[in-house]
Amino acid sequence: MDRLGLVLGYRRGLKTQNCRYVYVKFYDVACFEDACKLIGRRVVCIFGDKKFYGGVIRPHGKKGVVIVRFNKPLPGQAIGCSVNII
């Protein structure tokens, strides 16, 4: 099954941000329980001619948003691009 998601932004604090941790909203995931089922799944973000691989580490909130940790940091221009579960 090929699930499509959207990169929302970086995980950040008041004065810091970590470009390896990204909030992702998948289109067919609407609640916390569905987001918990995605933990451990591998994802790929295709940006330009580069591929960034990562994995879902935990849910965020109650609306189905998950936190994905990528192997390499995503560039700022990747916010708003699509993510696929592989």
LINLINLIN-V897660 format. One record per pair of residues at least 24 apart in sequence whose ideal C-beta (glycine too) atoms are under 8 Angstrom apart, sorted by the first residue. I is the first residue (numbers start at 1). J is the second residue. Records with the same first field share a line. If there is no record, write none. Layout:
BEGIN
I->J + J
END
This chain:
BEGIN
1->85
2->84 + 85
3->27 + 28 + 29 + 84 + 85
4->82 + 83 + 84
5->43 + 82 + 83 + 84 + 85
6->80 + 81 + 82 + 83
7->45 + 74 + 78 + 79 + 80 + 81 + 82 + 83
8->65 + 79
9->79
10->74 + 79
11->67
19->73 + 74 + 75
20->54 + 69 + 70 + 71 + 72 + 73 + 74
21->57 + 67 + 68 + 69 + 70
22->54 + 67 + 68 + 70 + 74
23->60 + 65 + 66 + 67 + 68
24->56 + 65 + 66 + 67 + 68 + 83
25->63 + 64 + 65 + 66
26->64 + 66 + 83 + 85
29->64 + 66
30->63 + 64
31->62 + 63 + 64
32->59 + 61 + 62 + 63 + 64
34->64
35->59 + 60 + 64 + 65 + 66
38->66 + 85
39->66
41->85
42->85 + 86
43->68 + 83 + 84 + 85 + 86
44->83 + 84 + 86
45->70 + 74 + 78 + 81 + 82 + 83 + 84
46->81 + 82 + 84
47->74 + 75 + 77 + 78 + 81
52->78
END
